[in-house]
Amino acid sequence: MSIIFKNIMHWVTIMHYKGIILAIYNESLDVYSLLKQKSHSYYSAFSQDIKIFYITFRENQIEEIIEEGEFLYFRGTESFKPGIIMKTMRALKYISRQYSYDYAIRSNVSTIINCKNLLDYFNTIPKTNYTGGFVIFNSFYSGIFVLFSKDMVEVLSSIDLQYENIYGEMDDVLIMQMIQKRQLPVFDITHTKYRIEYCTAGDVSSHNDIGENIEKYENVLCYRIRNDVDRNVDLQYSDKIYKYLLQ
């Protein structure tokens, strides 16, 4: 495997992170670029403890993997299936080999993670033998937030995807199948005080109380932002949420 490091400081100072976020990203979607730009100052405030990578494919790339700033570029073409699960597994394998950390979080660029609550949650769970997420349909972890201890990353990243149903299953369904097939532990975060806040309404006014109703939002672990009709609403949501989280 050929790997290029554009950030040579990685060789000079090896940091240990409490968590590494792997955010699904697609460079062909302009709204993703804007969402990433809006997230920079927020995630930078937690950079001593949490590192974020935006994981994406890039065509006509000679090297299999290129790490460039906050991006992990994988050689290949974007696709829903099997693209998302393929770049997820490649990213897990990459950070397992190249970085020191306690937990990995698979998410996406249109989900905002409350890093303060994430760090608090780390203090309540084991550092080994852990996979966790918000179980939906009583069946699998929601793909917007899946958490693994490093040893579980090493188990999952060793899986040969040619023996998995990568063309037939959604990535989050497939992740749970791989976990259960290997009898790895499953922790449902919905049974804790933490929750997801879904910001999917067509009008940001439905969440006017963000930043004001502290009790309502104090245990939100992540905000899912997605409006398929008008993605500009996602940008309005992100502005409002980051303003609240940076207070």
C-alpha positions, 0 to 999 in steps of 0.5 A, a space after each residue: 500500500 502506498 501512502 503519502 503524508 502531506 503533513 510532515 509534522 505527523 512524523 515529528 510529534 505523535 499525539 494521542 487522541 481521545 477520539 478520532 472522528 471519521 466523517 463521510 464526505 463527498 467533494 462533488 457536493 458543494 453543500 458538504 464543502 460549506 458544512 465543513 468550512 463552518 465546522 472548522 473553528 468548532 472542531 479546532 477548539 477540541 483539537 488536543 483531544 479530538 481529531 477529525 478526518 473527512 473521508 472521500 474518494 478521488 478518481 485518477 489518484 495514483 496512491 491508494 491513500 493520501 492524508 492531506 490536512 483534515 482529509 483522507 483521500 482514497 483512490 476510487 469513485 464515490 458511490 452509495 453502495 459499496 462506496 460508503 462502507 469501503 471508505 469507512 473500513 479503509 479509514 478505520 484500517 488507516 488510523 489503526 496503523 497510523 494514529 494513537 487514540 482511544 476511540 474512533 467515531 464514524 459519522 458524516 459531514 452533515 452531523 455535528 457532534 457535541 464534543 464536550 458531551 462526547 468527551 464526557 461520554 468517553 469517561 463512562 465507557 470502557 476503553 476496550 471491547 466496546 462498540 456503541 451507537 444509537 440502535 434504530 428499528 431495534 436492529 442496527 446502529 444509526 450510521 450518523 454516529 457509531 463508536 468503537 474502542 481501538 481494539 474493536 477498530 483493529 478487529 473490524 478493519 481486518 475484515 475482508 469485504 469480499 465476503 460481506 454483502 457490500 452491494 446489497 446492504 446499507 453501510 450501517 446495517 452492514 456494520 452491525 452485521 459484521 459486529 454481530 457475526 463476530 460476537 462483538 459487544 453492542 451498547 445502545 446509547 439510547 439507554 443512556 441520558 444522551 440522544 440525537 437531535 434531528 434537525 431535518 425540518 424545512 425551516 430552522 425556526 422549528 429549533 429557535 430554542 437552540 441556545 436558549 433552552 439549555 435543559 432541552 439540549 444539554 444531553 444531545 450527543 449529536 445533531 443530525 442536519 439533513 433537508 433534502 428539499 433545500 440544503 441551504 437550510 442545513 447551512 442555517 442550522 449549522 450556523 445556529 448550532 455552532 454558535 450555541 456550542 461555542 458559547 
